[in-house]
Amino acid sequence: MSLDEDDTALRRQIESLGEWFHNLDLNGVATAPNHFLGDYPRVKWRCFADAIPADLTGKSVLDIGCNGGFYAIEMKRRGAARVLGLDSDERYLAQARFAAAQTGQDIEFRNLSVYDVGALGERFDVVLFMGVLYHLRHPLLALDLIREHVADDLLVFQSMQRGATHVEPVAEDRDFWDVAQFDAPGYPKLHFIEHRYANDWTNWWVPNRACTEAMLRASGFSIVAHPEDEVYVCRTAPLPMGAGAVHPARPPAEDEGP
């Protein structure tokens, strides 16, 4: 079989797996050459690749919402001992498995959502949570579950953001009648999308920058780098008061005793 015939056969295999959201280079053939965001996600990856350890030898990586497998493959290329990709869409999982096989990377993929991470029963040195938050009906719950069950050290997070890019200082507490802060553009805001956004009914929430950072802190993550507008590199931190609790216990007042 000639090289042209090889390329034609590979293109047919790629096309048979449906429309790709990740544009990967598989032996010289692009999976999504006409992506509306360009060479995505490679164009975004180039902006924050240096913020992640170049040598992941011996490390374990969990890629939540792995899609076509771009980031999982990049983590394996950096020497990660174990890479597990999760997605709830079988079409994306089929693409990811095919891409991993074509690039010679030993990566495991499972059909699980972020809400199921507790069932894994293991923790990971690096957790990737890229482009998932705004597709979730319960975004803060997802971050709480990641922190509680699977994140052992590093979280690499990305979310679409809209609204103000500056962060308004927020007091630890305010009087009930002090409502002016809510009108400040840089106050943490999570915009709810009732119907569709960008013709996608799975786009439910879009945070502004202040909200993204506040949600990460509230879930027990300390932001250590912000290498790209939508990307945050975090480390696990002590859980703040009330994290993960629907009705957190009220701490006793000073005069109430234990």
C-alpha positions in Angstrom: 0.0 0.0 0.0 1.4 3.4 -1.0 1.7 6.4 1.4 -1.3 8.1 -0.3 -3.3 4.9 0.1 -2.3 4.8 3.8 -3.4 8.4 4.3 -6.7 7.7 2.6 -7.4 4.7 4.7 -6.5 6.6 7.9 -8.7 9.5 6.9 -11.6 7.1 6.4 -11.0 5.6 9.8 -10.9 9.1 11.4 -14.1 10.1 9.6 -15.9 6.9 10.6 -15.5 8.0 14.3 -17.7 11.0 13.7 -17.0 14.7 14.1 -13.9 15.5 16.2 -13.6 18.4 18.7 -9.9 17.7 19.3 -7.7 18.4 16.3 -4.9 15.8 16.6 -2.1 15.0 14.2 -2.3 11.3 13.6 0.6 10.2 11.5 0.3 13.4 9.4 -3.5 13.4 9.2 -5.5 16.0 11.1 -8.6 14.9 12.8 -10.4 18.3 12.8 -8.6 20.5 10.2 -11.5 22.9 9.9 -12.0 23.5 13.6 -13.8 26.8 14.3 -11.2 27.6 16.9 -8.2 26.8 14.7 -5.7 24.2 15.6 -7.5 23.4 18.8 -6.6 22.5 21.5 -3.0 22.7 20.5 -3.2 26.5 20.2 -4.3 26.7 23.9 -1.9 24.0 25.0 1.1 26.0 23.8 0.1 28.9 26.1 0.3 26.8 29.3 2.4 23.7 28.5 5.4 25.2 30.4 3.3 25.6 33.6 3.1 21.8 33.9 6.1 19.7 34.9 7.9 18.6 31.7 8.9 15.3 33.4 6.0 13.3 34.8 8.0 10.1 35.2 6.3 7.9 37.8 3.3 10.2 38.1 -0.3 9.3 37.7 -2.7 11.5 35.7 -6.5 11.6 35.6 -8.0 13.5 32.6 -11.7 14.2 33.4 -13.6 15.0 30.2 -10.8 13.7 28.0 -12.8 14.2 24.8 -10.6 13.0 21.8 -7.6 12.4 24.1 -5.3 15.3 23.2 -4.2 16.2 26.8 -4.1 12.5 27.9 -1.6 11.8 25.1 0.5 14.9 26.0 0.7 13.7 29.6 1.8 10.3 28.5 4.4 11.8 26.2 5.8 13.5 29.3 6.5 10.2 30.9 3.5 9.7 33.2 3.4 6.1 34.5 -0.4 5.9 34.4 -2.9 8.0 32.5 -6.6 7.5 32.9 -9.1 9.4 30.7 -12.8 9.8 31.6 -15.7 10.9 29.4 -19.4 10.2 29.4 -19.6 10.3 25.6 -18.8 7.0 23.9 -18.1 8.7 20.7 -15.3 10.8 22.2 -13.9 7.7 24.0 -13.7 5.8 20.7 -11.8 8.7 19.2 -9.5 8.9 22.2 -8.7 5.1 22.1 -8.1 5.3 18.4 -5.8 8.4 18.8 -3.8 6.7 21.6 -3.3 3.6 19.6 -2.2 5.6 16.5 0.4 7.5 18.6 1.6 4.4 20.4 0.5 5.6 23.9 -0.7 3.2 26.6 -3.7 5.0 28.1 -6.8 3.7 29.8 -10.2 5.3 29.0 -13.4 4.7 30.9 -17.0 5.9 30.5 -17.5 7.9 33.7 -18.7 11.4 34.5 -17.0 13.8 37.0 -19.8 12.9 39.5 -18.6 9.3 39.5 -14.9 9.9 40.4 -15.5 8.6 43.9 -16.0 5.1 42.4 -12.4 5.1 41.1 -11.0 4.4 44.6 -7.6 6.0 43.8 -6.0 9.4 43.9 -3.8 11.0 41.2 -0.7 13.2 41.2 -2.2 15.4 38.4 -5.8 15.9 37.6 -6.9 17.6 34.3 -10.3 19.3 34.3 -10.3 21.1 31.0 -13.4 22.5 29.3 -15.9 20.7 31.5 -17.2 23.0 34.2 -19.6 25.0 31.9 -21.2 21.8 30.7 -22.3 20.8 34.2 -25.6 21.4 35.9 -23.8 21.1 39.3 -20.3 22.7 38.8 -19.3 23.3 42.4 -20.3 19.8 43.4 -17.9 18.5 40.7 -15.0 20.5 42.1 -15.8 19.3 45.6 -15.8 15.7 44.4 -12.5 16.1 42.6 -10.9 17.6 45.7 -12.4 14.9 48.0 -11.8 11.8 46.0 -9.1 12.1 43.3 -6.8 15.2 43.5 -3.7 14.4 45.4 -1.5 17.4 44.4 -1.9 19.2 41.1 -5.1 20.3 39.4 -5.0 21.8 35.9 -8.3 23.6 35.3 -9.8 25.4 32.3 -13.2 26.9 31.7 -14.8 29.2 29.2 -15.2 32.6 30.9 -17.3 35.7 30.1 -17.8 39.0 31.7 -15.3 41.2 33.6 -11.7 40.0 33.5 -10.6 41.9 36.6 -11.3 40.6 40.1 -13.1 42.9 42.6 -11.9 42.6 46.2 -14.6 40.9 48.2 -14.9 41.3 52.0 -15.1 38.2 54.2 -18.5 39.3 55.4 -21.0 42.0 54.6 -24.1 43.4 56.2 -27.4 41.9 54.8 -28.4 45.4 53.5 -25.1 46.0 51.7 -26.1 45.0 48.2 -23.9 47.3 46.1 -21.2 44.7 45.7 -23.4 42.5 43.6 -23.5 45.1 40.9 -19.7 45.4 40.6 -18.6 43.8 37.3 -15.6 42.1 39.0 -17.8 40.4 41.7 -17.8 36.6 41.3 -20.6 35.8 38.9 -21.7 32.5 37.4 -23.9 33.2 34.4 -26.7 30.7 33.9 -27.7 29.7 30.4 -31.3 28.4 30.3 -31.4 27.4 26.7 -28.4 27.3 24.4 -25.1 29.1 24.0 -23.1 28.8 20.7 -25.8 26.4 19.6 -24.9 24.0 22.4 -27.6 23.0 24.9 -24.9 21.5 27.2 -23.5 24.9 28.0 -25.2 25.6 31.3 -23.0 28.0 33.3 -20.3 30.6 32.3 -18.3 32.1 35.1 -16.4 35.4 35.1 -12.8 35.3 36.2 -13.5 36.3 39.8 -16.1 33.4 40.0 -13.7 30.8 38.6 -11.0 31.8 41.1 -13.5 31.9 44.0 -14.9 28.5 43.2 -11.5 26.9 43.0 -10.6 28.3 46.4 -14.0 27.3 47.9 -13.4 23.7 46.8 -10.0 23.5 48.5 -7.6 24.5 45.7 -4.8 27.0 45.9 -4.0 28.8 42.6 -0.3 28.7 41.9 -0.2 29.8 38.2 -2.5 31.5 35.7 -0.6 30.9 32.5 -3.5 31.5 30.1 -6.7 33.5 30.4 -8.9 30.5 31.0 -6.3 28.1 32.5 -5.3 27.7 36.2 -2.7 25.5 37.8 -3.6 24.7 41.4 -2.5 22.6 44.3 -4.6 21.0 46.9 -5.1 23.1 50.0 -7.0 22.8 53.3 -10.7 22.8 52.8 -12.4 26.1 53.8 -15.3 26.1 56.3 -18.4 24.5 54.9 -16.7 22.9 51.8 -18.7 20.0 50.5 -21.5 20.5 53.1 -25.1 21.2 52.1 -25.8 22.7 55.5 -22.4 23.3 57.2 -22.4 23.3 61.0 -22.6 26.8 62.4 -19.5 27.5 64.5 -20.4 28.4 68.1 -20.3 32.1 69.1 -17.6 33.1 71.5 -20.0 33.2 74.5 -21.7 29.9 73.7 -18.9 27.6 74.8 -18.1 24.2 73.1 
